[in-house]
Amino acid sequence: MKYRLATGINLSIASATEIQKAILESRGVNDVDTWLNGGQSETWRDFEKPIIYAVDMLNKAVSSDRKICIIVDSDCDGFSSAAIIINFMTEQLHVPVENISWVLHEGKSHGLADTIDKIYDDISLVVVPDAGTTDIEQHAMLVKRGTDVLILDHHEDNTPNQHEKSGHVVIVNNQTCEYANKSLTGAGVTWKFIQAYSDIILGKPSYDGYGDLCAFGNISDMADYRNHEIRYIVSNYFIRSELTNPFLRELAETNSYTLKKHGGYCYRGCSFAITPFVNAICRSGTMDEKRFVFESMLECNRNKMVKSSKRGESYNVTMATEAVTIANRVKARQTKEQDNAMSFIDYDVSENNLTQHSVLAVKCDKSVVRPEVAGLCANKMQDEYGMASMVLIDYPDEEVYRGSIRNNPKSPIDDFRKTLEDTGLVNYAAGHASAAGVEVAYGNFDRLIKKLDSTIDKTCEKVDNVDCVIDMNDTTAGVLVVEISNMSRFWGQGIEPSKVAVSILNPSRCNISLMSPDRNPTLKIKMPNGVELIKFHSNQDEVDKVLKCTGITVVGSPSVNEWNGKTTPQVIIDDIEMVKEYIF
């Protein structure tokens, strides 16, 4: 087992503030003091003239009592972006609800391509938050029939010279201007737009009430948490007292245990307790379910009562309460669908010995794995097999495989997306370093696997980054483990959770046992300094080996166990290595 120290100071003798700063700096956070104090917002004025033109375009539509249509992108960022602009218009601009329509995608699509036919002829303005920048053809079609187009987007623009120039299409995009924060997602761009509208037209701040939706969208779309503005948005608006959106608040309260487990009302807490449920709606919900959940995020429906669909209940509940019930139901259904798909995948992996390759790639038919759950299955694969994984769905009419990739933390690949892109054998690999979409032509698939096998050393041992090495006799270690564990509210995209290493000579000096052997066999190693090492899914054979070996090395995650009023510092074992010379 190999590991390297990520921090440059001896954390065992550092103060709590020094520990925080050292760990955050090692993750690439600049100006840690400002970051710890809540980050810093950017000015909307850095979006330059387009945002002023955009404000003018919406103001003219509102002032003229014209019909406005919102395109709701089919993901968490899209839902939150659309809810921000609709709620702002109905609450702050007092636009009549009947003047606003919105369109949902049938599948996990984006932008105008599959929605333009659903935009009524009487619509004067179409607003596309979180998408639409490159929909050049659809822009022209709408303008031709007398409809203005307002884009509030964060995706890169590869068609800068092809946009309609008459002023009937305005694009506000943080990737195409001097706006410093390129990590801001669609919800963030939409939120900055309503800030600009509030300042220019209303003359007062009228946007704070939508900060929770902005935070949710940025977290769910994996905005870089090291960025000071992302930190500002999350730390100021994703806190319990600031969750004003009825659906987000209801879902957070329902999943309070999961929130607490992952740091509370913070980036990571949202990622585990809220995002998966809205993702499930977007990926696996029916149109009626999608529509209902989205409508529950709209302020105009805050006090609307509906009949509960829970079995045995006949009373009325708020739309938000019913939306949470629907989200839970869809999430359970999605999990079942994923499990069924994994049965096929596991068989294919075993039957064709796919783990022999450097990357685990499974080809599936749409009838086995729907495109909407390909990413979930790829994530399950990387976790189950410990390998960088691809789920590729067959599109015979196009002669391509298209799907999702997920990397494994112990994979020798640092940037999976770029590794695929660099082969020159994929049509595209778009997304994040460890989670992205990919397309491969039929004729390139075998060549791609061979190329990856020849360039990736599967036997290369992954080096774990750890923030400190704990001595089993160091009596200050418990305080250190607790301090690092308390940093869980700081973890997010780009700021990976802390790991520590523990080296033990002569494990027999520790108190070693197997807890709950019949139901949840868990190895517990209590060191002389009071820190416990915990390994789930263990067995008696592993315990016996630990007792007989001359030494062990552990890499794991700092944690705190609270039971009956007692707090115990723990390290949850990710990996354990035993010295092979056993004592007999």
Salt bridges, closest charged atoms under 4 A:
ASP33 OD1 - LYS21 NZ 3.40
ASP56 OD2 - LYS60 NZ 3.25
ASP73 OD1 - HIS105 NE2 3.62
ASP73 OD2 - HIS110 ND1 2.72
ASP77 OD2 - HIS154 NE2 3.51
GLU106 OE2 - LYS118 NZ 3.47
ASP114 OD1 - HIS105 ND1 2.77
ASP130 OD1 - HIS154 NE2 2.98
ASP148 OD2 - ARG66 NH2 3.51
ASP148 OD1 - HIS168 ND1 2.73
ASP153 OD1 - HIS155 ND1 2.77
ASP157 OD2 - HIS163 NE2 2.81
ASP221 OD2 - HIS154 NE2 3.48
ASP224 OD2 - ARG226 NH2 2.82
GLU229 OE2 - LYS192 NZ 3.06
GLU253 OE2 - ARG249 NE 3.57
ASP288 OD1 - ARG291 NH1 3.19
GLU289 OE1 - ARG333 NH2 2.70
GLU299 OE1 - ARG302 NE 2.82
GLU337 OE2 - ARG370 NE 2.66
GLU372 OE1 - ARG370 NH1 2.98
GLU398 OE1 - ARG402 NH2 2.63
ASP414 OD1 - LYS462 NZ 3.46
GLU421 OE1 - ARG417 NH1 3.05
ASP422 OD2 - LYS418 NZ 2.79
GLU439 OE1 - ARG402 NE 2.72
ASP453 OD2 - HIS357 ND1 2.71
ASP464 OD1 - LYS499 NZ 3.83
ASP467 OD1 - ARG27 NH1 2.89
GLU532 OE2 - LYS524 NZ 3.80
ASP541 OD2 - LYS545 NZ 3.75
GLU542 OE1 - LYS535 NZ 3.32
ASP574 OD2 - LYS499 NZ 3.73
ASP575 OD2 - LYS410 NZ 3.78
